[in-house]
Amino acid sequence: MNLFDVYPINDITIVKAKGSYVWDEKGEQYLDLYGGHAVISIGHTHPHWVKRIEEQLEKIAFYSNSIRIPLQQQLAEKLGKVSGKTDYQLFLCNSGAEANENALKLASFHNGRKKIIAFTKSFHGRTSLAVSATDNKNYIAPVNESDNIIFLPFNDEDALEECFGKHGKEISSVIIEGIQGVGGINVAEESFLKKIRSLCDKYGSVYIADSVQCGYGRTGKFFSHDFGGVNADIYSMAKGMGNGFPVAGIIVAPHIKSKHFQLGTTFGGNHLACAAALAVLEIIEEEKLMGNAVMIGKYLKDELNAIPELKNVRGRGLMIGFDTPDELKDLKKNLLWEQKIFTGEAKPNVIRLLPSLGLKKRDAEQFIESLKEEISKVHSAESQTLNAKTV
Ligand SMILES: Cc1ncc(COP(=O)(O)O)c(C=O)c1O
């Protein structure tokens, strides 16, 4: 049997990982500023995370949600403490798409409405509703096409106000990433998040904060939406939550009440997933990783801003993006193959940095040095071609 070929891949086999580094089967070391797509929050194979999972594995890995699983309550309490949302309610599932699917569905159960507002360049996942609310036609199968989704321009307060003015009482929810990831690192403005809050309050709609990529401390606040200074009704989370162990969830504001059987899952909240998620929160707290994300993020942004070839450096904490001009179109590839550094991208010309929140200053410095070296190589190649032409 062959694999179903859904992604173009880099011809690299990673066999070992530690902190912000990974190694291939030939022993070649790479600096990982991509974190397997923003998943590695506390660093690869963090010893506390490994120990927590191993110890749990010896006891019990899984039982269904038909029995008490005290680890879930422990996780809820810890998550409440670290995120500051102590009075929210936790529902656990397995992936980011599933978290958003449940958030959108719960909003609709709550207010009995069908319409969803989503934004240009949004990405919310591949399942039915989540993909319908994703602004990329290539991902939407005919069966996912829906008249219930209204796409509005990102950060456009007037368009939002006008839409609520027309359809307010039909709007079930508004879903927004605090910083769009797949869309190219676009930061939601604080006033825009405030506007969403006030319109949702006015019309009885649910504000859903998709924190799958931008959450879990990556920006220096636990949820990047907190920069808006208002609370969302539901936050979805995944990626960094398990540091690579598949675990996801939503937290739900107290005024939204649960009803038996509306939401459910077989694997969500299993013992092993809870142990992994607890280990992540313990390390985020103990190693003050949100503070580190702010500090290293600032260093990186300052340095990137000082490189004239790179345009529009943006983002928060350790979720950073910048545009590369045409002559640097191979920069990401060259960083990987020449400098052994993994970075992320967003089409057509954005490089995305999504490293572990524990990224060390010396690794950030190494990245900046390597980046400058690759840029200067392009310039010397350009001047050689020019010289050859004039000769
Ligand atoms: C903002 C956002 N939401 C949802 C998802 C979907 O998460 P998953 O791939 O775990 O289903 C992603 C994945 O990249 C994402 O970036």
The ligand as a MOL file (V3000), in Angstrom:
LIG
                    3D

  0  0  0     0  0            999 V3000
M  V30 BEGIN CTAB
M  V30 COUNTS 16 16 0 0 0
M  V30 BEGIN ATOM
M  V30 1 C -5.7410 28.7740 13.3780 0
M  V30 2 C -5.9210 27.3110 13.1310 0
M  V30 3 N -7.0860 26.7320 13.4190 0
M  V30 4 C -7.2900 25.4230 13.2280 0
M  V30 5 C -6.3090 24.6060 12.7210 0
M  V30 6 C -6.5550 23.1520 12.4960 0
M  V30 7 O -5.8690 22.3790 13.4340 0
M  V30 8 P -5.6280 20.8160 13.1830 0
M  V30 9 O -4.6930 20.6920 12.0380 0
M  V30 10 O -5.0630 20.3310 14.4910 0
M  V30 11 O -6.9590 20.2200 12.9130 0
M  V30 12 C -5.0570 25.1750 12.4070 0
M  V30 13 C -3.9700 24.3430 11.8260 0
M  V30 14 O -3.0110 24.7930 11.2620 0
M  V30 15 C -4.8580 26.5530 12.6120 0
M  V30 16 O -3.6890 27.1460 12.3060 0
M  V30 END ATOM
M  V30 BEGIN BOND
M  V30 1 1 1 2
M  V30 2 1 2 3
M  V30 3 2 2 15
M  V30 4 2 3 4
M  V30 5 1 4 5
M  V30 6 1 5 6
M  V30 7 2 5 12
M  V30 8 1 6 7
M  V30 9 1 7 8
M  V30 10 2 8 9
M  V30 11 1 8 10
M  V30 12 1 8 11
M  V30 13 1 12 13
M  V30 14 1 12 15
M  V30 15 2 13 14
M  V30 16 1 15 16
M  V30 END BOND
M  V30 END CTAB
M  END
